[in-house]
Amino acid sequence: MLTLAGGSALTTPLRVADHREAKSGTTTVRPTVFVVDDDISCCAFVRSVVESAGWRSETFASAHEFLSRPRMLVPSCLVLDVGLPDLNGLDVQQRIVDRSDMPIIFITGSADVAVAVSAMKAGAVEFLIKPCQTDVLVKTIGRAVEQSTAALRLEVEIQTLRGRYAELSSREREVMALVVAGRLNKQVGGELGISEITVKGHRCNVMRKMNARSLPDLVTMAALLGLLPERSLGGKWRSTPAAQR
């Protein structure tokens, strides 16, 4: 389970309302736009645009100040200057590379093609040149917030699936791995040394515990969990660490 800022639990998928707010249950969560720029006038401009559009904003004059801030699990994005006094914007991007829930929009006062290419290849949403046009900035932030919301929704779904997967017995996990790999009940029984009737029982338990409505549904769940149909040296199927976290 993810916990949102303010202590509310994120147990249901988020949705974007006009790109301005996200909701979880009955709790309204305003997306947050983090702005990191040592240019005071630029920070003030971006903050004004962000708040006029209905989002929250937090500004930082340095990379270290931003990086020291505790992580917030709310729809968000980062408006990041390339030339910061302490860390280069690209370095900041690499430090938060695992933060798929916080897309990055780069802004800079100079058009450096090499830097722009590096930023975009590393996953930046956009690379904007100062001074930014208000409508372009709003649209870009809206797109980034949508990406953030989708990433949080996926994380919620994966965490829910991990909880269900943890409830499976070791035998049920073996059966599930073989079933999603396309094995028939008879083949599963042959590989595991159990009867077909026993396989059917385990398969039924797997479907129930995973809350899968069909085999394709179970296969989708296995893909999200990172289950791989590869043999271990013992001749059994195993899962990747992603399913075990």
N, C-alpha and C positions, 0 to 999 in steps of 0.2 A: 504494500500500500504506500502511495506517495502522500506526503503531507504538504499542503500548500502554505504560503505565507499567511499568518494569522491563525494557524493551527487547524484549519479545516482539512478534512481528509479527502483526497482525490480518489474516489472509488468508482466513479462513472466517467465515461468518455467526455472530454471537453468539447465544446462547440464554440465557433466564433460567431459573434453577433455583430454584423456590420464592421468587422475587423476591430472593434473598439473594446469589447469585453468578452470574457470567456466564462462559462458557467459550469459548476460542478454541483449536481444536486440542486439545492436552493441557494447555494452560496455564489455570489457574483465575485469574480476575480478579474480585476482590471489588469490587462497586460502591462508589463513594465519595460520601458526603453532605457537601457543604460547608455550613457554618453561619456566617452573617455576622450578628452581633448584638452590640451593645455592652453588653447585659445579661448579666453573668457567670452569674447563676443560670439564665437561660433557655438559654444556651449549654451549661451543664453538664447541664441536663435533656434537651435534644435529643441531645447526645452520648451520654448514658446510654441513651436509647431506641434510638438508631441502632445502637450497638454491641451492645446486648442482642438486637437483631433480626438481627445477623450481618453488618451492613455496616461499612465503614470510615467514619470521620468526621474532618473537619478543621475547626477553628473559627477564626474571625477576628473581631477586635473592631472593625474598620473596613472600609469599602468599598475604600479604596485598598490596604489590606493584601491583601485578596482579589484585586483586579484585577492586582496585581503578581505574583501567583503564576503560574508557567508552566502552560500548558494541559495537561490530562491527557486522553488519548483512552481513557477507560474509561467504562463505564456510570456515570452520576452524576446528581445533582440538586443544586439550591441551595436551602437554607432561608434566606430573606432577610428581615430585619427592615425595616419600612418607614421608621421614623425613626432613621436612623443619624447620628452626629455630623458626618461629613464630606460624604457624598453621600446624597441621598434614594434610597430603595429603587427607586423608579420610574426614577431616573436610571441606576442600576446596570443595571436591566433593559434600558434602551435601549442601553447600552454593549456589552452582550453579546447583542444581538438576533440575531446570526448564529450563536449557539451553540445550535442546535437539539438538540444531543446533551446539553445540560444544562438540563432543564426547571426552572422556578422555582416554589417554594412560598413564598408570602408569609406572614409572621406579624406581628402587630401587637397592641399593647396597647389600641388604641382602634378602634372600628368606624366607619370613614369610608367611607361608601357610594361617594362620588365616586372616591376612591383605589382602592377595590376594583374598581369598574367599569373604571377605566383599566388596572389590572393584568391583569384577566382578558381585556380586549380585546386587550392586547398579547401574550397567549399564556400567562399564568401557569396552572399546573396547578390551584392552589387558593389561597384567601385565608383564613387561619385566625386566629382571635382568641385571644390569650393569656388564661388558661393553656390550652394545647392538651391535649386528651385523648390518652392514649397510643395507644389503638387507632386513633383517627382519624389520628394522625400517621403511624403505621406503614403503614396502608392507603394514605394519600396518597403517602408516599415510595415504596412499592412500585409504585404506578401511574406515578410519575415515572420510576423506574428502568426500567420496561418501555418507556416512551416513548424514553428515552435509548438503550436497547439497539436499538430499532427504527431510530432515527436513525443510529446507528453502522453498523448492518447495511446500511442504504441507501447510506451514504457509501462503504462498502467495495465494494458492487455497482457504484456509479457510477464509482468510480476504476478498477475492473476493466474496465468498458465503455470508458472513455476510453482505456485502454491498448490495447485491441483496435482501437478506432476510429482511433487514431494509426497503426496498421499498414496501414490502407487507402490505396491510391493515390488521387490526386485524382479520377481517372475513376471509381474504385469508390465514392467518396463521392458523386459526382454521381448515379451509378446508384442507390445506396442511398436517397438523398433522394427520387428520383422513384418508386422502388418502394414505399417506405413511404407515399407520398402517394397511392397507389392506381393508378399508371400501369401499363399492360400493357407487356410487353417491346417490342412493336411501337411503342407510343407513346414509350417511353423512347428507342428507337433514332432515331425521327423527331426528337425534341427535341434529341438530342445529336449527330445526324448520323453515326450508326454503324449497322452492320447488326444485325438481330435476333439473329443467332448470336453476335456480339460481346457484345451485351447479356447474353445467357444466360451467357456465360463470366464476365463481370464479376459478374453476380448470384450465380453459384456461388461465386466467390471471396469475395464479401461474406458470404454465409451461413457459409462455412467459417471465415473469419477472425474473425467476430463470434461464432462458436459458437452460431448461431441454428438451432433445430430446425425452425422453420416461419416463414411470413411474419408471422403474428400475434406470434410471439416477437420477430422483428426490429422490428416496429412498437413493441412495448413497450420494447425497448432504445432505439429512437430517441426515444421520449417521455422516458425517463429522462435521455438525453443532452441534451435540449432542442432537438432538431432540428426546425426549422420549415419547412414547405413553402411558402416565399415566394420570389418571383422577385427576383433582383437586376437591375440595369439591363442587365447583359450577357445576360439571358435564361436564366441558369442558376440552379439551385437552390443555396441556401447554408444553412449551419447557424448556430445562435446561438453566442456565445462559450462557453456552458456545455459544449459538446461539444469545445471546443478547449483547455480549461484543462489 
